[in-house]
Amino acid sequence: MKRSGILHVILSILLFLLLSSPLMAYDAIETASTGTIVGTVKFQGKAPERKEIAVTRNKKVCGKEAKFTESLVVSATGGVKNAVLYLTDIKRGKKFKVPSVFNIDQRGCQFHPHVLIVPAGKSFTLINSDGILHNFRTNSTKNPILNKAQPKFKKKLKVKINIPEIIRANCDVHEWMNMWLVVAEHPYYAITDEGGSFKITDVPPGTYTVRLWHETLGQQTRKVTVKAGEQTKAAFELKKK
């Protein structure tokens, strides 16, 4: 084999290993004397009304209940649901514990939940509760694109994504179905609840950058200093672009 051919094979192997293994930038250690980051994400001004989704296919299954867009959900008190908060610069900390129930349910022709944190390199389950054809297609840039058909007889599919990034996923059969996968390299991530609140626990003492990401409202960062046995507060305000 010519030298150029050998180099091509070596580069192909290295690329395969990179794409098939999670990044190892984070070290899991035993943690003690940690602190907590708590906060809220609020919407500035009057939030736009959520639009009702037009069901154009499989109406007997998909049209049983009214559906509304989930790209911006704001509570009566201004809290933003489904904002993602995470530490960008933590290198060591608690172990990543995978929940016993760890799946995405395609139910009522919508993804549940709309945003899910998944550890890089760990499998999760894609469930089809509707008994009709769905498919799961990712729009990723760092990971290989997935496109998995899930017919009615295939209730469960295992999915694994190796490289940390935030990925939009769609069902091509039902064009209104979409969700976000937050593929995480460490456990210091949180998603805001219906009131816009979040909590990041068991953080080793130190100064960190908290990044906020929201699918329509963009990103912000805050510097926070965590002290052992204490709560550190971080408040964010977002407005429509």
Secondary structure, DSSP 8 states (H G I E B T S, - for coil): --HHHHHHHHHHHHHHHHHHS-----EE----S-EEEEEEEEE-S------B----S-HHHHTSS--B--S--B-TT-BBTT-EEEESS--EES-----SS-EEEEETTEEESSEEEEETT--EEEEE-SSS-EEEEEE-SSS---EEEE-TT--EEEE---S-EEEEEE-SSSTT-EEEEEEESSS-EEE--TTSEEEEEEE-SEEEEEEEEETTTEEEEEEEEE-TT-EEEEEEEE---
